[in-house]
């Protein structure tokens, strides 16, 4: 049994060293910035990256006329869109969607029972969604940097569980390298015409878990040190703040009217209360 553990640890180290994914190259980007999106151009850039990625991978059959991909959960006050930028261009993004009683999470469509089990235990859960970095910028390893910022933001805001639905081909990376755990079995997701597997990170235990697994590893393959060893990348804590403003929400709702058509009366009232001055026909 111990031999199997050593083999797993060795393959993890070899993979990290070969990929050099923890080697920081963000300084090689033109005026790099990693932040929470707040400006309209940052949201547009993030949603455009997601749209183009879905088209390229066959998750979206027909391109949108506005060439952006977003849904109702994207526009909620508790949703945080992290972006990495080169100068003013968005080159990587990931969204963190807060769970709400009225809207739930996108994953509920496939994994409601598993998520309800966490909710019943009083866990504060979020869903990670729309993680995209174009091939032209993967060499910068900005994806790990943006995830690092997201992790610290989540810890600062009292999140217990990071939940995600990923294509089965990516499961090994999430579990073997980032130490995600199983949450739900593989199921078919009709919306993107692809299978999905539900995973989670228990943030209450992740610090000690990564420390145990990566203890003694060199810096260039130590995920624990990478995520928890530097404070400089933290996003300032602003509990309760929404990075959305009514004008930006209205911009996107006006370009995807189907979102409005699916809103219930209580959801419409929520939007009007959350975004004073918002016009919803």
Secondary structure as GFF3:
##gff-version 3
##sequence-region A 1 281
A	DSSP	alpha_helix	2	19	.	.	.	ID=ss1
A	DSSP	three_ten_helix	26	28	.	.	.	ID=ss2
A	DSSP	beta_strand	32	36	.	.	.	ID=ss3
A	DSSP	alpha_helix	40	56	.	.	.	ID=ss4
A	DSSP	three_ten_helix	72	75	.	.	.	ID=ss5
A	DSSP	beta_strand	80	86	.	.	.	ID=ss6
A	DSSP	beta_strand	89	98	.	.	.	ID=ss7
A	DSSP	alpha_helix	108	120	.	.	.	ID=ss8
A	DSSP	beta_strand	125	133	.	.	.	ID=ss9
A	DSSP	three_ten_helix	135	140	.	.	.	ID=ss10
A	DSSP	alpha_helix	142	156	.	.	.	ID=ss11
A	DSSP	beta_strand	161	166	.	.	.	ID=ss12
A	DSSP	three_ten_helix	168	170	.	.	.	ID=ss13
A	DSSP	alpha_helix	171	172	.	.	.	ID=ss14
A	DSSP	pi_helix	173	177	.	.	.	ID=ss15
A	DSSP	beta_strand	181	189	.	.	.	ID=ss16
A	DSSP	three_ten_helix	190	192	.	.	.	ID=ss17
A	DSSP	beta_strand	194	202	.	.	.	ID=ss18
A	DSSP	alpha_helix	203	214	.	.	.	ID=ss19
A	DSSP	three_ten_helix	219	221	.	.	.	ID=ss20
A	DSSP	alpha_helix	223	228	.	.	.	ID=ss21
A	DSSP	alpha_helix	246	255	.	.	.	ID=ss22
A	DSSP	alpha_helix	257	261	.	.	.	ID=ss23
A	DSSP	alpha_helix	265	274	.	.	.	ID=ss24
###
